[in-house]
Amino acid sequence: MALEDIPETGMHLEIDAPEPARSEIVPLAGVRELPRLSAVFNLSRRGAGVRVTGQVLERQHHDGEAARSNRRPGRRRQGHALLDRMVGAPVASQST
């Protein structure tokens, strides 16, 4: 997405990963299944950059990791990650 695509008032995005994408993530995440993976983001322009805030939500089904995590094998777990980051803004250089 280009900076010009984001209105001055900002943009709200909600993304749900389709099953084929979740299936590709399963072996990378080390889980048996990933029945839900979604994200909610707010984009706001900040000069030449974009501030991204939001969260990623997931539900996963673990298999065989009780010894490492004190959880029963096969137990479902939900989680989320919060995001607050500036992207695309140039770094100011100092000349001496």
Secondary structure in CASP SS format (residue, H / E / C, confidence):
PFRMAT SS
TARGET T0000
AUTHOR 0000-0000-0000
METHOD secondary structure of the structure
MODEL  1
M C 1.00
A C 1.00
L H 1.00
E H 1.00
D H 1.00
I C 1.00
P C 1.00
E C 1.00
T C 1.00
G C 1.00
M E 1.00
H E 1.00
L E 1.00
E E 1.00
I E 1.00
D E 1.00
A C 1.00
P C 1.00
E H 1.00
P H 1.00
A H 1.00
R H 1.00
S H 1.00
E H 1.00
I H 1.00
V H 1.00
P H 1.00
L H 1.00
A H 1.00
G C 1.00
V C 1.00
R C 1.00
E E 1.00
L E 1.00
P E 1.00
R E 1.00
L E 1.00
S E 1.00
A E 1.00
V E 1.00
F E 1.00
N E 1.00
L E 1.00
S E 1.00
R E 1.00
R E 1.00
G C 1.00
A C 1.00
G E 1.00
V E 1.00
R E 1.00
V E 1.00
T E 1.00
G E 1.00
Q E 1.00
V E 1.00
L E 1.00
E E 1.00
R E 1.00
Q E 1.00
H E 1.00
H C 1.00
D C 1.00
G C 1.00
E C 1.00
A H 1.00
A H 1.00
R H 1.00
S H 1.00
N C 1.00
R C 1.00
R C 1.00
P C 1.00
G C 1.00
R C 1.00
R E 1.00
R E 1.00
Q E 1.00
G E 1.00
H E 1.00
A E 1.00
L E 1.00
L E 1.00
D E 1.00
R E 1.00
M E 1.00
V E 1.00
G C 1.00
A C 1.00
P C 1.00
V C 1.00
A C 1.00
S C 1.00
Q C 1.00
S C 1.00
T C 1.00
END
